[in-house]
Amino acid sequence: MIKIRLSRGGRKNIPYYRILATNHTSPRDSKFLEKLGTYNPLLADSDEKRVSINKERVEYWLSVGAKPTEKVAKFLMALGVKGAEKYQPKFAPKTKGSNLKKKALEKLEKIKEAAQKSEEALAA
């Protein structure tokens, strides 16, 4: 299966990514089938050079059956590439904070129940 994914370049603390079409079993920075674009996370969000993609080639690879990773799918959606909408993540990823809130609410309920039981025991 072919994947459209990022390959890291640059140097320490200065990342630079290439957007590649590659075999899904190959390591991140190994051989690739075709270079489709670049991504420089250090540039401002409004900068046109932050993400540059060859739309025609990406559309070709998507038509052949290549699947983009989540990050690349976000780039493709933002740039309006045909066929990218079906790879949009369906659910927001779970965050650590949402799990912590659930656990805190459960603890609070247990404490309230224990307090009610102790009040009932004292009243009886």
N, CA, C and O atoms as a GROMACS GRO file, in nm:
protein
  496
    1MET      N    1   0.084  -0.117   0.000
    1MET     CA    2   0.000   0.000   0.000
    1MET      C    3   0.089   0.125   0.000
    1MET      O    4   0.194   0.128   0.066
    2ILE      N    5   0.048   0.224  -0.073
    2ILE     CA    6   0.123   0.348  -0.084
    2ILE      C    7   0.068   0.449   0.018
    2ILE      O    8  -0.053   0.462   0.034
    3LYS      N    9   0.158   0.518   0.086
    3LYS     CA   10   0.122   0.622   0.183
    3LYS      C   11   0.179   0.754   0.136
    3LYS      O   12   0.287   0.759   0.077
    4ILE      N   13   0.106   0.860   0.163
    4ILE     CA   14   0.159   0.996   0.144
    4ILE      C   15   0.188   1.047   0.284
    4ILE      O   16   0.096   1.069   0.362
    5ARG      N   17   0.316   1.065   0.314
    5ARG     CA   18   0.353   1.100   0.451
    5ARG      C   19   0.471   1.196   0.455
    5ARG      O   20   0.528   1.231   0.352
    6LEU      N   21   0.505   1.238   0.576
    6LEU     CA   22   0.615   1.331   0.597
    6LEU      C   23   0.745   1.256   0.624
    6LEU      O   24   0.745   1.151   0.687
    7SER      N   25   0.855   1.311   0.575
    7SER     CA   26   0.988   1.260   0.602
    7SER      C   27   1.070   1.375   0.657
    7SER      O   28   1.080   1.480   0.594
    8ARG      N   29   1.130   1.356   0.775
    8ARG     CA   30   1.198   1.466   0.842
    8ARG      C   31   1.336   1.490   0.783
    8ARG      O   32   1.410   1.398   0.750
    9GLY      N   33   1.367   1.617   0.770
    9GLY     CA   34   1.499   1.660   0.726
    9GLY      C   35   1.544   1.773   0.814
    9GLY      O   36   1.495   1.788   0.927
   10GLY      N   37   1.635   1.853   0.767
   10GLY     CA   38   1.684   1.965   0.846
   10GLY      C   39   1.791   1.920   0.943
   10GLY      O   40   1.862   1.823   0.918
   11ARG      N   41   1.802   1.992   1.054
   11ARG     CA   42   1.899   1.954   1.155
   11ARG      C   43   1.837   1.969   1.293
   11ARG      O   44   1.718   1.997   1.305
   12LYS      N   45   1.916   1.950   1.394
   12LYS     CA   46   1.868   1.953   1.531
   12LYS      C   47   1.797   2.085   1.561
   12LYS      O   48   1.851   2.193   1.537
   13ASN      N   49   1.676   2.075   1.612
   13ASN     CA   50   1.592   2.189   1.649
   13ASN      C   51   1.549   2.277   1.530
   13ASN      O   52   1.489   2.382   1.551
   14ILE      N   53   1.578   2.235   1.409
   14ILE     CA   54   1.534   2.308   1.290
   14ILE      C   55   1.474   2.206   1.192
   14ILE      O   56   1.538   2.170   1.093
   15PRO      N   57   1.352   2.160   1.219
   15PRO     CA   58   1.293   2.057   1.134
   15PRO      C   59   1.249   2.111   0.998
   15PRO      O   60   1.213   2.228   0.984
   16TYR      N   61   1.253   2.024   0.901
   16TYR     CA   62   1.207   2.052   0.766
   16TYR      C   63   1.155   1.920   0.711
   16TYR      O   64   1.226   1.819   0.717
   17TYR      N   65   1.035   1.918   0.660
   17TYR     CA   66   0.975   1.793   0.617
   17TYR      C   67   0.951   1.792   0.466
   17TYR      O   68   0.917   1.894   0.406
   18ARG      N   69   0.969   1.673   0.408
   18ARG     CA   70   0.931   1.651   0.269
   18ARG      C   71   0.803   1.570   0.270
   18ARG      O   72   0.786   1.480   0.352
   19ILE      N   73   0.713   1.601   0.180
   19ILE     CA   74   0.589   1.524   0.165
   19ILE      C   75   0.614   1.426   0.053
   19ILE      O   76   0.639   1.464  -0.062
   20LEU      N   77   0.605   1.296   0.087
   20LEU     CA   78   0.648   1.191  -0.006
   20LEU      C   79   0.538   1.088  -0.030
   20LEU      O   80   0.452   1.066   0.055
   21ALA      N   81   0.543   1.025  -0.146
   21ALA     CA   82   0.466   0.905  -0.173
   21ALA      C   83   0.564   0.789  -0.156
   21ALA      O   84   0.666   0.782  -0.224
   22THR      N   85   0.531   0.698  -0.064
   22THR     CA   86   0.623   0.589  -0.033
   22THR      C   87   0.548   0.464   0.007
   22THR      O   88   0.429   0.469   0.038
   23ASN      N   89   0.616   0.352   0.007
   23ASN     CA   90   0.559   0.226   0.052
   23ASN      C   91   0.537   0.234   0.202
   23ASN      O   92   0.622   0.286   0.274
   24HIS      N   93   0.425   0.183   0.252
   24HIS     CA   94   0.394   0.198   0.394
   24HIS      C   95   0.487   0.117   0.485
   24HIS      O   96   0.494   0.146   0.604
   25THR      N   97   0.557   0.018   0.432
   25THR     CA   98   0.646  -0.062   0.516
   25THR      C   99   0.786  -0.006   0.526
   25THR      O  100   0.865  -0.050   0.610
   26SER      N  101   0.820   0.091   0.443
   26SER     CA  102   0.956   0.144   0.444
   26SER      C  103   0.975   0.241   0.560
   26SER      O  104   0.880   0.306   0.602
   27PRO      N  105   1.098   0.252   0.614
   27PRO     CA  106   1.124   0.345   0.724
   27PRO      C  107   1.097   0.490   0.684
   27PRO      O  108   1.091   0.522   0.565
   28ARG      N  109   1.082   0.575   0.784
   28ARG     CA  110   1.041   0.714   0.762
   28ARG      C  111   1.130   0.789   0.663
   28ARG      O  112   1.080   0.856   0.573
   29ASP      N  113   1.263   0.779   0.679
   29ASP     CA  114   1.354   0.860   0.599
   29ASP      C  115   1.425   0.780   0.489
   29ASP      O  116   1.532   0.821   0.443
   30SER      N  117   1.368   0.668   0.449
   30SER     CA  118   1.436   0.585   0.348
   30SER      C  119   1.390   0.622   0.207
   30SER      O  120   1.338   0.732   0.184
   31LYS      N  121   1.411   0.530   0.113
   31LYS     CA  122   1.376   0.555  -0.026
   31LYS      C  123   1.226   0.585  -0.040
   31LYS      O  124   1.144   0.540   0.040
   32PHE      N  125   1.194   0.661  -0.143
   32PHE     CA  126   1.055   0.698  -0.167
   32PHE      C  127   1.026   0.690  -0.316
   32PHE      O  128   1.118   0.685  -0.398
   33LEU      N  129   0.899   0.688  -0.349
   33LEU     CA  130   0.859   0.679  -0.489
   33LEU      C  131   0.863   0.816  -0.558
   33LEU      O  132   0.910   0.829  -0.671
   34GLU      N  133   0.812   0.919  -0.487
   34GLU     CA  134   0.808   1.052  -0.547
   34GLU      C  135   0.797   1.159  -0.438
   34GLU      O  136   0.728   1.140  -0.338
   35LYS      N  137   0.866   1.269  -0.459
   35LYS     CA  138   0.856   1.385  -0.370
   35LYS      C  139   0.739   1.471  -0.418
   35LYS      O  140   0.736   1.514  -0.534
   36LEU      N  141   0.643   1.495  -0.329
   36LEU     CA  142   0.522   1.567  -0.367
   36LEU      C  143   0.518   1.711  -0.316
   36LEU      O  144   0.438   1.791  -0.365
   37GLY      N  145   0.601   1.743  -0.219
   37GLY     CA  146   0.600   1.878  -0.167
   37GLY      C  147   0.688   1.891  -0.044
   37GLY      O  148   0.763   1.800  -0.010
   38THR      N  149   0.676   2.006   0.023
   38THR     CA  150   0.755   2.033   0.144
   38THR      C  151   0.668   2.097   0.250
   38THR      O  152   0.561   2.152   0.222
   39TYR      N  153   0.715   2.089   0.375
   39TYR     CA  154   0.649   2.150   0.490
   39TYR      C  155   0.756   2.204   0.583
   39TYR      O  156   0.842   2.128   0.629
   40ASN      N  157   0.750   2.334   0.610
   40ASN     CA  158   0.846   2.397   0.701
   40ASN      C  159   0.769   2.453   0.821
   40ASN      O  160   0.710   2.561   0.810
   41PRO      N  161   0.767   2.381   0.935
   41PRO     CA  162   0.687   2.424   1.050
   41PRO      C  163   0.738   2.550   1.118
   41PRO      O  164   0.666   2.608   1.200
   42LEU      N  165   0.858   2.594   1.086
   42LEU     CA  166   0.913   2.714   1.151
   42LEU      C  167   0.861   2.843   1.089
   42LEU      O  168   0.872   2.949   1.150
   43LEU      N  169   0.805   2.836   0.970
   43LEU     CA  170   0.750   2.956   0.907
   43LEU      C  171   0.613   2.988   0.966
   43LEU      O  172   0.547   2.900   1.022
   44ALA      N  173   0.570   3.112   0.953
   44ALA     CA  174   0.440   3.155   1.005
   44ALA      C  175   0.327   3.082   0.933
   44ALA      O  176   0.342   3.040   0.818
   45ASP      N  177   0.213   3.066   1.002
   45ASP     CA  178   0.099   2.998   0.942
   45ASP      C  179   0.051   3.066   0.814
   45ASP      O  180   0.002   3.000   0.723
   46SER      N  181   0.065   3.196   0.808
   46SER     CA  182   0.016   3.271   0.692
   46SER      C  183   0.113   3.268   0.574
   46SER      O  184   0.077   3.311   0.464
   47ASP      N  185   0.233   3.219   0.595
   47ASP     CA  186   0.334   3.216   0.489
   47ASP      C  187   0.299   3.111   0.384
   47ASP      O  188   0.267   2.997   0.418
   48GLU      N  189   0.304   3.149   0.256
   48GLU     CA  190   0.270   3.057   0.147
   48GLU      C  191   0.371   2.943   0.135
   48GLU      O  192   0.336   2.835   0.088
   49LYS      N  193   0.494   2.966   0.176
   49LYS     CA  194   0.598   2.864   0.161
   49LYS      C  195   0.598   2.762   0.275
   49LYS      O  196   0.677   2.668   0.273
   50ARG      N  197   0.511   2.780   0.375
   50ARG     CA  198   0.505   2.686   0.488
   50ARG      C  199   0.472   2.545   0.437
   50ARG      O  200   0.538   2.448   0.475
   51VAL      N  201   0.371   2.534   0.353
   51VAL     CA  202   0.334   2.406   0.291
   51VAL      C  203   0.326   2.428   0.141
   51VAL      O  204   0.247   2.510   0.094
   52SER      N  205   0.406   2.355   0.067
   52SER     CA  206   0.397   2.361  -0.079
   52SER      C  207   0.379   2.219  -0.131
   52SER      O  208   0.456   2.129  -0.100
   53ILE      N  209   0.274   2.202  -0.212
   53ILE     CA  210   0.238   2.068  -0.261
   53ILE      C  211   0.210   2.075  -0.411
   53ILE      O  212   0.150   2.171  -0.459
   54ASN      N  213   0.254   1.973  -0.483
   54ASN     CA  214   0.222   1.958  -0.624
   54ASN      C  215   0.085   1.890  -0.632
   54ASN      O  216   0.075   1.767  -0.623
   55LYS      N  217  -0.021   1.969  -0.648
   55LYS     CA  218  -0.158   1.919  -0.642
   55LYS      C  219  -0.186   1.810  -0.746
   55LYS      O  220  -0.251   1.710  -0.716
   56GLU      N  221  -0.137   1.829  -0.867
   56GLU     CA  222  -0.164   1.732  -0.974
   56GLU      C  223  -0.113   1.594  -0.937
   56GLU      O  224  -0.182   1.494  -0.956
   57ARG      N  225   0.010   1.588  -0.886
   57ARG     CA  226   0.069   1.459  -0.852
   57ARG      C  227   0.001   1.397  -0.729
   57ARG      O  228  -0.016   1.275  -0.722
   58VAL      N  229  -0.038   1.480  -0.634
   58VAL     CA  230  -0.108   1.428  -0.516
   58VAL      C  231  -0.243   1.370  -0.558
   58VAL      O  232  -0.281   1.262  -0.513
   59GLU      N  233  -0.315   1.440  -0.645
   59GLU     CA  234  -0.443   1.389  -0.694
   59GLU      C  235  -0.424   1.258  -0.768
   59GLU      O  236  -0.507   1.168  -0.757
   60TYR      N  237  -0.315   1.246  -0.845
   60TYR     CA  238  -0.286   1.121  -0.914
   60TYR      C  239  -0.267   1.007  -0.813
   60TYR      O  240  -0.328   0.901  -0.827
   61TRP      N  241  -0.182   1.030  -0.711
   61TRP     CA  242  -0.154   0.925  -0.614
   61TRP      C  243  -0.279   0.888  -0.535
   61TRP      O  244  -0.299   0.771  -0.502
   62LEU      N  245  -0.364   0.985  -0.505
   62LEU     CA  246  -0.490   0.954  -0.436
   62LEU      C  247  -0.581   0.871  -0.525
   62LEU      O  248  -0.649   0.781  -0.477
   63SER      N  249  -0.584   0.901  -0.655
   63SER     CA  250  -0.667   0.825  -0.748
   63SER      C  251  -0.618   0.682  -0.764
   63SER      O  252  -0.697   0.592  -0.791
   64VAL      N  253  -0.488   0.661  -0.748
   64VAL     CA  254  -0.430   0.527  -0.759
   64VAL      C  255  -0.456   0.445  -0.632
   64VAL      O  256  -0.448   0.322  -0.635
   65GLY      N  257  -0.488   0.513  -0.522
   65GLY     CA  258  -0.519   0.441  -0.398
   65GLY      C  259  -0.427   0.472  -0.283
   65GLY      O  260  -0.434   0.404  -0.180
   66ALA      N  261  -0.341   0.571  -0.296
   66ALA     CA  262  -0.252   0.608  -0.185
   66ALA      C  263  -0.334   0.672  -0.074
   66ALA      O  264  -0.433   0.741  -0.100
   67LYS      N  265  -0.292   0.648   0.050
   67LYS     CA  266  -0.362   0.705   0.165
   67LYS      C  267  -0.270   0.802   0.238
   67LYS      O  268  -0.158   0.767   0.273
   68PRO      N  269  -0.318   0.924   0.262
   68PRO     CA  270  -0.235   1.020   0.335
   68PRO      C  271  -0.244   0.997   0.486
   68PRO      O  272  -0.344   0.944   0.535
   69THR      N  273  -0.140   1.037   0.557
   69THR     CA  274  -0.146   1.034   0.703
   69THR      C  275  -0.237   1.148   0.750
   69THR      O  276  -0.276   1.232   0.669
   70GLU      N  277  -0.270   1.151   0.880
   70GLU     CA  278  -0.361   1.253   0.931
   70GLU      C  279  -0.308   1.394   0.907
   70GLU      O  280  -0.382   1.482   0.862
   71LYS      N  281  -0.180   1.415   0.936
   71LYS     CA  282  -0.121   1.548   0.919
   71LYS      C  283  -0.124   1.591   0.773
   71LYS      O  284  -0.159   1.705   0.742
   72VAL      N  285  -0.087   1.502   0.684
   72VAL     CA  286  -0.087   1.534   0.541
   72VAL      C  287  -0.231   1.556   0.492
   72VAL      O  288  -0.255   1.643   0.409
   73ALA      N  289  -0.326   1.478   0.544
   73ALA     CA  290  -0.466   1.496   0.505
   73ALA      C  291  -0.515   1.636   0.543
   73ALA      O  292  -0.592   1.696   0.468
   74LYS      N  293  -0.471   1.687   0.658
   74LYS     CA  294  -0.508   1.823   0.698
   74LYS      C  295  -0.454   1.925   0.599
   74LYS      O  296  -0.523   2.020   0.562
   75PHE      N  297  -0.329   1.906   0.557
   75PHE     CA  298  -0.270   1.997   0.458
   75PHE      C  299  -0.349   1.993   0.328
   75PHE      O  300  -0.378   2.097   0.268
   76LEU      N  301  -0.383   1.872   0.284
   76LEU     CA  302  -0.454   1.856   0.157
   76LEU      C  303  -0.592   1.920   0.163
   76LEU      O  304  -0.636   1.983   0.066
   77MET      N  305  -0.660   1.905   0.276
   77MET     CA  306  -0.792   1.967   0.292
   77MET      C  307  -0.780   2.119   0.288
   77MET      O  308  -0.861   2.187   0.225
   78ALA      N  309  -0.678   2.173   0.354
   78ALA     CA  310  -0.659   2.318   0.359
   78ALA      C  311  -0.627   2.375   0.220
   78ALA      O  312  -0.666   2.488   0.189
   79LEU      N  313  -0.558   2.298   0.138
   79LEU     CA  314  -0.521   2.344   0.005
   79LEU      C  315  -0.627   2.311  -0.101
   79LEU      O  316  -0.614   2.352  -0.216
   80GLY      N  317  -0.730   2.236  -0.062
   80GLY     CA  318  -0.839   2.206  -0.154
   80GLY      C  319  -0.806   2.103  -0.260
   80GLY      O  320  -0.848   2.118  -0.374
   81VAL      N  321  -0.732   2.000  -0.224
   81VAL     CA  322  -0.696   1.895  -0.319
   81VAL      C  323  -0.816   1.802  -0.336
   81VAL      O  324  -0.878   1.761  -0.237
   82LYS      N  325  -0.849   1.768  -0.461
   82LYS     CA  326  -0.962   1.678  -0.488
   82LYS      C  327  -0.933   1.539  -0.431
   82LYS      O  328  -0.821   1.489  -0.442
   83GLY      N  329  -1.035   1.479  -0.371
   83GLY     CA  330  -1.021   1.344  -0.319
   83GLY      C  331  -0.967   1.338  -0.178
   83GLY      O  332  -0.960   1.229  -0.120
   84ALA      N  333  -0.927   1.449  -0.120
   84ALA     CA  334  -0.869   1.448   0.015
   84ALA      C  335  -0.976   1.446   0.123
   84ALA      O  336  -0.948   1.408   0.237
   85GLU      N  337  -1.099   1.487   0.090
   85GLU     CA  338  -1.203   1.498   0.192
   85GLU      C  339  -1.240   1.364   0.255
   85GLU      O  340  -1.284   1.360   0.370
   86LYS      N  341  -1.222   1.254   0.183
   86LYS     CA  342  -1.258   1.125   0.242
   86LYS      C  343  -1.154   1.075   0.342
   86LYS      O  344  -1.178   0.976   0.411
   87TYR      N  345  -1.040   1.141   0.350
   87TYR     CA  346  -0.937   1.103   0.447
   87TYR      C  347  -0.936   1.195   0.568
   87TYR      O  348  -0.847   1.186   0.653
   88GLN      N  349  -1.034   1.284   0.575
   88GLN     CA  350  -1.044   1.375   0.689
   88GLN      C  351  -1.073   1.293   0.815
   88GLN      O  352  -1.158   1.204   0.811
   89PRO      N  353  -1.005   1.321   0.927
   89PRO     CA  354  -1.031   1.246   1.050
   89PRO      C  355  -1.178   1.262   1.091
   89PRO      O  356  -1.230   1.373   1.091
   90LYS      N  357  -1.244   1.151   1.126
   90LYS     CA  358  -1.385   1.154   1.159
   90LYS      C  359  -1.410   1.205   1.301
   90LYS      O  360  -1.512   1.268   1.327
   91PHE      N  361  -1.319   1.177   1.390
   91PHE     CA  362  -1.335   1.218   1.528
   91PHE      C  363  -1.212   1.295   1.573
   91PHE      O  364  -1.101   1.270   1.525
   92ALA      N  365  -1.233   1.388   1.663
   92ALA     CA  366  -1.119   1.460   1.719
   92ALA      C  367  -1.040   1.364   1.808
   92ALA      O  368  -1.101   1.284   1.879
   93PRO      N  369  -0.910   1.371   1.806
   93PRO     CA  370  -0.832   1.282   1.891
   93PRO      C  371  -0.859   1.310   2.038
   93PRO      O  372  -0.879   1.425   2.078
   94LYS      N  373  -0.859   1.204   2.118
   94LYS     CA  374  -0.883   1.220   2.261
   94LYS      C  375  -0.764   1.291   2.324
   94LYS      O  376  -0.648   1.262   2.294
   95THR      N  377  -0.796   1.384   2.410
   95THR     CA  378  -0.689   1.456   2.478
   95THR      C  379  -0.676   1.406   2.620
   95THR      O  380  -0.770   1.350   2.676
   96LYS      N  381  -0.563   1.425   2.676
   96LYS     CA  382  -0.538   1.382   2.812
   96LYS      C  383  -0.630   1.456   2.909
   96LYS      O  384  -0.673   1.399   3.009
   97GLY      N  385  -0.659   1.580   2.880
   97GLY     CA  386  -0.743   1.662   2.967
   97GLY      C  387  -0.884   1.608   2.980
   97GLY      O  388  -0.942   1.614   3.088
   98SER      N  389  -0.943   1.556   2.872
   98SER     CA  390  -1.079   1.505   2.879
   98SER      C  391  -1.087   1.382   2.969
   98SER      O  392  -1.185   1.364   3.041
   99ASN      N  393  -0.984   1.298   2.966
   99ASN     CA  394  -0.982   1.181   3.054
   99ASN      C  395  -0.968   1.224   3.199
   99ASN      O  396  -1.029   1.164   3.287
  100LEU      N  397  -0.888   1.326   3.224
  100LEU     CA  398  -0.870   1.374   3.361
  100LEU      C  399  -0.999   1.432   3.416
  100LEU      O  400  -1.029   1.413   3.534
  101LYS      N  401  -1.076   1.502   3.334
  101LYS     CA  402  -1.203   1.557   3.379
  101LYS      C  403  -1.299   1.445   3.419
  101LYS      O  404  -1.367   1.454   3.521
  102LYS      N  405  -1.306   1.339   3.337
  102LYS     CA  406  -1.393   1.227   3.367
  102LYS      C  407  -1.357   1.164   3.501
  102LYS      O  408  -1.443   1.140   3.585
  103LYS      N  409  -1.228   1.140   3.520
  103LYS     CA  410  -1.182   1.078   3.644
  103LYS      C  411  -1.212   1.167   3.764
  103LYS      O  412  -1.251   1.118   3.870
  104ALA      N  413  -1.194   1.297   3.748
  104ALA     CA  414  -1.220   1.390   3.858
  104ALA      C  415  -1.369   1.390   3.894
  104ALA      O  416  -1.404   1.394   4.011
  105LEU      N  417  -1.456   1.387   3.793
  105LEU     CA  418  -1.600   1.383   3.819
  105LEU      C  419  -1.640   1.253   3.888
  105LEU      O  420  -1.724   1.255   3.978
  106GLU      N  421  -1.581   1.141   3.846
  106GLU     CA  422  -1.611   1.013   3.910
  106GLU      C  423  -1.568   1.015   4.057
  106GLU      O  424  -1.642   0.967   4.144
  107LYS      N  425  -1.450   1.068   4.085
  107LYS     CA  426  -1.404   1.078   4.223
  107LYS      C  427  -1.497   1.165   4.306
  107LYS      O  428  -1.528   1.132   4.420
  108LEU      N  429  -1.541   1.276   4.248
  108LEU     CA  430  -1.630   1.368   4.318
  108LEU      C  431  -1.762   1.299   4.353
  108LEU      O  432  -1.814   1.316   4.463
  109GLU      N  433  -1.816   1.222   4.259
  109GLU     CA  434  -1.940   1.148   4.284
  109GLU      C  435  -1.922   1.046   4.396
  109GLU      O  436  -2.008   1.032   4.482
  110LYS      N  437  -1.809   0.974   4.395
  110LYS     CA  438  -1.782   0.875   4.500
  110LYS      C  439  -1.772   0.942   4.636
  110LYS      O  440  -1.821   0.889   4.736
  111ILE      N  441  -1.708   1.057   4.641
  111ILE     CA  442  -1.693   1.130   4.767
  111ILE      C  443  -1.830   1.176   4.817
  111ILE      O  444  -1.858   1.167   4.937
  112LYS      N  445  -1.916   1.224   4.727
  112LYS     CA  446  -2.050   1.268   4.766
  112LYS      C  447  -2.132   1.150   4.820
  112LYS      O  448  -2.201   1.163   4.920
  113GLU      N  449  -2.123   1.035   4.752
  113GLU     CA  450  -2.195   0.916   4.797
  113GLU      C  451  -2.146   0.872   4.934
  113GLU      O  452  -2.226   0.838   5.021
  114ALA      N  453  -2.015   0.874   4.954
  114ALA     CA  454  -1.959   0.835   5.083
  114ALA      C  455  -2.004   0.933   5.192
  114ALA      O  456  -2.032   0.891   5.304
  115ALA      N  457  -2.010   1.060   5.161
  115ALA     CA  458  -2.054   1.161   5.258
  115ALA      C  459  -2.200   1.140   5.294
  115ALA      O  460  -2.237   1.153   5.411
  116GLN      N  461  -2.285   1.107   5.195
  116GLN     CA  462  -2.426   1.082   5.223
  116GLN      C  463  -2.443   0.959   5.310
  116GLN      O  464  -2.525   0.960   5.403
  117LYS      N  465  -2.368   0.854   5.283
  117LYS     CA  466  -2.377   0.731   5.363
  117LYS      C  467  -2.334   0.757   5.507
  117LYS      O  468  -2.396   0.707   5.600
  118SER      N  469  -2.228   0.835   5.523
  118SER     CA  470  -2.181   0.864   5.659
  118SER      C  471  -2.282   0.952   5.734
  118SER      O  472  -2.300   0.935   5.855
  119GLU      N  473  -2.349   1.045   5.665
  119GLU     CA  474  -2.452   1.127   5.729
  119GLU      C  475  -2.570   1.042   5.770
  119GLU      O  476  -2.627   1.060   5.878
  120GLU      N  477  -2.609   0.947   5.683
  120GLU     CA  478  -2.720   0.858   5.715
  120GLU      C  479  -2.686   0.770   5.834
  120GLU      O  480  -2.770   0.743   5.919
  121ALA      N  481  -2.561   0.724   5.839
  121ALA     CA  482  -2.518   0.639   5.951
  121ALA      C  483  -2.518   0.719   6.081
  121ALA      O  484  -2.555   0.665   6.186
  122LEU      N  485  -2.478   0.844   6.077
  122LEU     CA  486  -2.479   0.928   6.196
  122LEU      C  487  -2.621   0.963   6.240
  122LEU      O  488  -2.648   0.972   6.359
  123ALA      N  489  -2.710   0.981   6.144
  123ALA     CA  490  -2.850   1.015   6.175
  123ALA      C  491  -2.923   0.895   6.233
  123ALA      O  492  -3.016   0.913   6.312
  124ALA      N  493  -2.884   0.776   6.198
  124ALA     CA  494  -2.954   0.655   6.246
  124ALA      C  495  -2.909   0.610   6.380
  124ALA      O  496  -2.959   0.511   6.432
   0.00000   0.00000   0.00000
